[in-house]
Amino acid sequence: MHIEPGLVTGAKALVGFATAAAAAGVTLKFAWDSLLEKGLASLALRSLIATAAVFAFFEILPHYPVGVSEVHLILGSTLFLILGAAPAAIGLALGLLIQGLLFAPFDLPQYGMNVTTLLVPLFAVQALARRIIAPHTPYVDLDYRQALALSTAYQGGVVAWVAFWAFLGQGFGAENVTSILAFGSAYMLVVLIEPLADLAVLAGAKSLRGLAGSGLFTHRLHHAA
């Protein structure tokens, strides 16, 4: 999902800073809500876990260049279900930044675009979760259909934002369209994997109900809304 250097240049790149600023504002709102719900220590701990996980996802899990970008297994919906929206968003933003600072400084000019690509689909996942998960259902009790819907929303959002940046930077020429379609087709294969990862992690979380009050997890993981 990285926007390659040179794909969006000049004044067009400023759009990425604007969208990233808007995403940061939403993240701060979520962080405030999380702070009121479970306190600073829990928010900080979950954000640290999310940051470490995202960094590992980028550096350890396989990733392949396809078309206009790279295919990564980011597990955004997994982070949301286990840690909550605010820690997941903070972790995605910080994990991406640390990865850029340590291993990919050439990606830093595209940071605004890349962080937008990761965060806005996460916000869509939270909105969708409110619609398709009954208030009395803890996340550990989700079924495959619900996990698939959340994963599809996240990965589809990532593909949509990458396509937006590619069209913004390179227009609607045949070569660019072909590259976008190749990336989108490859990336959506992740949808076949992520719901299974979600359910596996949630199944493991069921055995950790004793830690429900520890601050390690989002409240909704083990409890009704």
Secondary structure as GFF3:
##gff-version 3
##sequence-region A 1 225
A	DSSP	three_ten_helix	10	13	.	.	.	ID=ss1
A	DSSP	alpha_helix	14	59	.	.	.	ID=ss2
A	DSSP	beta_strand	64	66	.	.	.	ID=ss3
A	DSSP	beta_strand	69	71	.	.	.	ID=ss4
A	DSSP	alpha_helix	76	83	.	.	.	ID=ss5
A	DSSP	alpha_helix	85	102	.	.	.	ID=ss6
A	DSSP	three_ten_helix	105	110	.	.	.	ID=ss7
A	DSSP	alpha_helix	111	132	.	.	.	ID=ss8
A	DSSP	three_ten_helix	139	141	.	.	.	ID=ss9
A	DSSP	alpha_helix	144	170	.	.	.	ID=ss10
A	DSSP	alpha_helix	174	187	.	.	.	ID=ss11
A	DSSP	three_ten_helix	188	192	.	.	.	ID=ss12
A	DSSP	alpha_helix	194	206	.	.	.	ID=ss13
A	DSSP	three_ten_helix	209	211	.	.	.	ID=ss14
A	DSSP	three_ten_helix	219	221	.	.	.	ID=ss15
###
